[in-house]
Structure formats: C-alpha cells, structure tokens
C-alpha cells in the first residue's frame, strides 16, 4: 500500500532502541514509508521521531495476535534479531524480509544484509551498516540529534539514578552515591533520586539516607517518563537503560561504567561523559560479578565528582 514500504522491528532493549534511532531516521529521510513495531512501553519513545508510523503491541501479546495489523499492508520488513516481530512478520507472509546475515536469523530472511560489526566501534554502527547495505545514506548529523521534546530543563536540576536494570554488577556502592549527593546538595542544586525497575532498590535506599533533602521519583514505565528526564539539566546514572533514554531526549549524562565497554555502548552524543575504573577483568559484560566487583569498588568518588563538576560548569 502507498506510504507503507518498510516495517522495522524495534530492538527490545532500551539501549539498543536508542542505538537504532539514527538508522531509522536515515530510512525515513530516504523517502520510504517507514513504520516501527515496538512494545507498548516504547510507544512514546518512537513517537518522538518525525515521519514514523508506530505500531505497538502489549507485552504479553502472541505473535499471531498482531498479524492482522501487518498482513497485506507492508511491502517489506526489517528485523534485527529473532523474536516477536520476526515471528509476526513470518506469520503475516510479508513478501520481503531483510535483516543481518546471521545464523539464527538467516532462515527467516529473503534479503540477507551484510553487516560488519566490530567491537572496537560503537554499537550504533551495527544498525547503520545494515541500512547502508540497503543503499541508503546515513552520514547526516541530524540523524544523531536529540529528539525534540519542547521541554527546557530546570536550571540547577540534577537527577541521580543509582539503579541499573542491567544487573547488580553495573551498580556503584550506595555509600559513594551518598557522597556525591551531599556534594550536590552543598552547591544548593535541586536533587532528584530516581528509582527504576530491575535494580536492587538503590534509589529508594539513597532517598532514605538523604532524609528528605532530595525528591524521590519512580521512573516507570521508562517510555512515559521522557518529559521528566528532559526537564533535568544533568543526569548522573549507573550504566543502564535510563542513561540512554535521557541522552535520547537531550539531557546531559554522566554515566558510571563497570563491566560494560563504553567504546561499544556509551550513550550517544558528544555532550555526555563516561567515568570508569578500568580493571583487568573488564569488560566482562556479566550481570553478576563472580569475583569482588572491583570495577565498581575501585571507582573513586573524586573521579566521578570531577566529571560532574565539568558538566555543571
């Protein structure tokens, strides 16, 4: 049908969804009619991109339940990995199915794409190279720009997010978050502590430690909290989904890395800072540390505070 050329499967992880944004923008700019199929909690996120049709499905939906929304309506589909959307596209008999030429996905594809991914490059290259294999230009700086939200950050407002939905080994010790919070409060800045799903409850514990000197905000579901994230001048966060979504709406982020590799998976944008203490066993990418969490224990408060001060000016 006119205007419905290519249906793109949204990556399920928030970080991967953010990394796919420049590639999706390049597809839209090519003149194709582009749609994105995503989980319901990502609807508001993808609606920040202009010229994009968003099809959302419930978290517990079966692939066959969304087939009527696809069958006969889309000329082709682009899928990144096996999963819900890839199953739905197959059941809906979409004639052309494009995606990376990988073993687990290859049998579902009619048009495999040669995607070269190097761990020495940022993960965004995985998505861009797939689109480039389709003959579409991706070298426009606007594809990487923050999403326009129409919300100006409140001056002097700082959001702390000590929880990580990536696992406990991605979380800095609570007592050091307390130290950073006290330094922020000494500068008479407005401090909010975020609680996110999937962490160990460090956000709530930090709020209790501060004894009412900071606001506490439950950032859930994450996709519905875009205005709140955009309203802060600075986010200081454990390596997790919140930092990536905050970067998407243009909030400056200081992200604390541990077992992950910032070269590969830092939030998109030059305005942000990454702080890490490199240790011999990193990056291990493990949700739970089998050793002694040294990448977190050895990350000094002074190093984090120096990065924060640089962003605070």
C-alpha positions in Angstrom: 0.0 0.0 0.0 1.2 3.5 -0.7 3.2 5.0 2.2 3.8 1.7 3.9 7.0 0.5 2.4 9.1 -0.9 5.3 8.1 -2.1 8.8 11.1 -2.0 11.2 11.3 -4.2 14.2 12.2 -2.1 17.3 15.0 -3.6 19.4 13.6 -4.8 22.7 16.3 -3.4 24.9 16.2 0.4 25.6 19.9 0.8 24.9 19.6 -1.0 21.6 16.5 1.0 20.7 18.5 4.2 21.2 21.3 2.9 19.1 18.9 2.1 16.3 17.4 5.6 16.1 20.0 7.1 13.7 19.4 4.2 11.3 15.6 4.6 11.5 15.9 8.3 10.8 18.0 7.6 7.8 15.3 5.3 6.5 12.7 8.0 7.0 14.8 10.6 5.2 15.2 8.3 2.2 11.6 8.9 1.3 10.3 5.4 2.1 7.2 5.0 4.1 8.6 3.7 7.4 6.9 2.1 10.4 8.2 0.7 13.7 6.7 -2.2 15.6 7.5 -2.0 19.3 6.4 -3.0 22.8 3.7 -0.7 24.2 6.1 0.8 26.7 8.2 2.1 23.9 5.4 3.8 22.1 6.1 7.3 23.4 9.8 6.8 22.7 9.4 6.1 19.0 6.7 8.8 18.6 9.5 11.4 19.2 10.7 10.6 15.7 9.0 12.6 12.9 7.6 10.8 9.9 7.3 7.5 11.5 4.2 5.2 11.9 4.3 3.4 15.3 2.6 0.1 15.8 2.7 -1.0 19.5 1.8 -4.4 20.9 1.2 -5.5 24.5 4.0 -7.1 26.5 2.2 -10.5 26.7 0.8 -10.5 23.2 1.2 -13.5 21.0 2.8 -13.0 17.6 -0.3 -14.3 15.8 -2.4 -11.6 17.5 -0.7 -8.8 15.7 -0.8 -10.5 12.2 -3.9 -8.6 11.1 -2.1 -5.3 11.7 0.7 -6.4 9.2 -0.7 -8.8 6.6 -1.1 -7.2 3.2 -0.2 -3.7 4.5 3.6 -3.6 4.3 5.8 -4.2 1.3 8.8 -5.4 3.4 10.1 -5.7 6.9 13.5 -5.1 8.5 14.3 -7.3 11.6 17.4 -7.2 13.6 17.2 -10.5 15.6 14.9 -13.5 16.2 11.9 -12.6 18.4 8.4 -11.4 18.5 8.3 -9.1 15.4 10.3 -11.6 13.3 7.7 -14.3 14.2 4.8 -11.9 13.4 6.3 -10.9 10.0 6.7 -14.6 9.1 3.2 -15.4 10.1 1.8 -12.4 8.2 3.5 -13.6 5.0 5.3 -10.3 4.4 6.9 -10.8 0.9 10.3 -9.3 1.7 12.1 -9.7 5.0 15.5 -8.0 5.4 18.0 -8.3 8.2 21.6 -9.1 9.2 23.0 -12.2 7.6 23.4 -14.1 10.9 22.9 -17.8 11.6 20.0 -17.5 14.0 18.1 -15.1 11.7 19.1 -16.2 8.3 16.3 -18.7 7.7 13.6 -16.0 8.2 15.2 -13.6 5.6 14.5 -13.2 1.9 17.1 -10.5 1.6 20.1 -11.0 4.0 22.2 -7.9 4.6 26.0 -8.0 5.0 26.6 -6.3 8.3 30.1 -5.9 9.6 30.2 -5.3 13.4 33.5 -4.6 15.2 33.7 -4.4 19.0 36.2 -1.5 18.5 33.3 0.6 17.2 30.2 1.8 18.8 27.1 -0.4 18.6 25.3 2.2 16.5 27.4 1.0 13.6 25.6 -2.3 13.6 22.3 -0.6 12.7 23.8 2.0 10.4 25.7 -0.6 8.3 22.5 -2.6 7.8 20.8 0.5 6.3 23.9 1.3 4.3 23.7 -2.2 2.8 20.3 -1.2 1.5 22.0 1.7 -0.4 20.7 4.4 2.0 22.9 7.3 3.1 23.4 7.6 6.9 26.1 10.3 7.2 23.8 13.2 8.2 24.5 14.7 11.6 20.8 15.4 12.1 20.2 11.6 12.4 22.1 11.7 15.7 20.5 14.8 17.2 18.5 14.6 20.4 14.7 14.1 20.0 12.9 17.5 20.1 10.7 17.4 23.2 9.8 21.1 23.6 10.8 21.0 27.3 13.5 23.2 28.7 15.5 21.7 31.6 15.0 23.4 35.0 18.2 25.3 35.9 20.3 23.6 38.6 18.3 20.4 38.5 20.2 17.1 38.8 18.8 13.6 38.6 20.6 10.6 40.2 19.9 7.1 39.1 21.9 4.6 41.1 20.0 1.5 40.0 20.8 -0.5 36.8 18.4 -2.8 35.1 21.5 -4.5 33.5 22.3 -6.3 36.8 23.9 -5.7 40.2 27.5 -5.7 38.9 26.6 -2.5 37.0 25.8 -0.6 40.2 28.2 1.6 42.2 28.2 1.2 46.0 25.5 3.1 47.9 27.8 4.9 50.2 29.5 6.6 47.3 26.2 7.7 45.9 25.6 9.3 49.3 28.9 11.2 49.0 28.1 12.5 45.5 24.6 13.5 46.7 26.0 15.5 49.6 28.4 17.4 47.3 25.5 18.3 45.0 23.3 19.5 47.9 26.2 21.6 49.2 26.0 23.5 45.9 22.3 24.2 46.5 21.3 22.3 43.5 17.9 20.7 43.1 18.4 17.0 43.5 16.0 14.2 42.5 16.8 10.5 43.1 15.3 8.1 40.6 14.0 4.6 41.2 13.9 2.3 38.2 12.6 -1.2 37.6 15.2 -4.0 37.5 17.7 -2.7 40.0 18.3 -3.5 43.7 16.4 -0.6 45.0 19.4 1.7 45.5 17.3 4.7 44.5 14.9 4.2 47.4 17.8 3.4 49.8 19.6 6.6 48.7 16.5 8.7 49.3 16.2 7.2 52.8 19.9 8.0 53.5 19.3 11.6 52.5 16.4 12.0 54.9 14.1 14.1 52.8 16.8 16.5 51.4 16.1 15.2 47.9 13.0 14.3 45.9 12.3 10.7 45.1 10.8 9.8 41.7 9.7 6.4 40.4 10.8 6.4 36.8 8.4 3.7 35.5 7.5 2.9 32.8 10.6 4.5 31.3 9.0 5.4 28.0 6.3 7.5 29.7 8.9 9.5 31.6 10.6 11.3 28.7 9.3 14.7 29.8 10.6 14.2 33.3 14.0 13.2 32.0 14.2 16.1 29.6 13.3 18.5 32.5 16.7 17.9 34.2 19.9 19.7 33.4 22.1 16.8 34.3 21.6 13.0 34.9 24.2 11.0 36.9 23.5 7.4 36.4 24.7 3.8 36.6 25.2 2.2 33.3 21.6 1.1 32.4 18.6 2.0 30.3 17.8 5.3 31.9 21.0 7.0 30.8 20.4 6.1 27.2 16.8 7.3 27.2 17.8 10.5 29.0 20.5 11.1 26.3 17.8 10.5 23.6 15.8 13.5 24.8 18.9 15.7 25.1 19.7 15.6 28.8 23.5 15.7 29.5 24.5 12.5 31.2 27.5 11.3 33.4 27.4 7.5 33.2 29.3 5.2 35.5 30.6 2.2 33.7 31.8 -1.1 35.2 31.6 -4.4 33.4 30.4 -2.9 30.1 32.6 -1.3 27.4 32.0 2.5 26.9 33.6 2.4 23.5 31.0 0.0 22.4 27.9 1.0 24.4 28.2 4.6 25.8 25.1 6.8 25.4 25.0 8.6 22.0 26.2 12.2 21.9 29.3 14.2 22.4 27.9 16.2 25.3 28.0 13.2 27.7 30.7 11.9 30.0 31.7 8.4 30.9 33.5 7.5 34.1 35.1 4.2 34.7 37.9 2.4 36.6 39.4 0.0 34.1 40.4 -3.3 35.7 42.0 -6.4 34.2 38.7 -8.4 34.1 36.7 -5.7 32.3 34.7 -5.7 30.1 33.1 -8.9 31.2 29.5 -7.8 30.4 28.3 -10.0 33.3 25.2 -9.1 35.2 26.6 -10.6 38.4 30.3 -10.4 39.3 31.9 -13.8 40.1 34.8 -12.0 41.8 34.7 -8.9 44.0 33.0 -6.2 41.9 36.4 -4.4 41.7 35.4 -2.3 38.7 32.8 -0.6 41.0 34.7 -0.7 44.3 37.8 0.9 42.7 35.9 3.7 41.0 36.7 6.7 43.3 34.2 9.3 44.3 36.7 12.1 43.3 36.9 10.8 39.7 33.1 10.8 39.4 32.8 14.2 41.1 35.4 15.7 38.7 33.2 14.6 35.7 30.1 16.0 37.4 31.7 19.4 38.1 32.9 19.6 34.4 29.3 19.2 33.2 27.9 21.5 35.9 30.3 24.2 34.8 
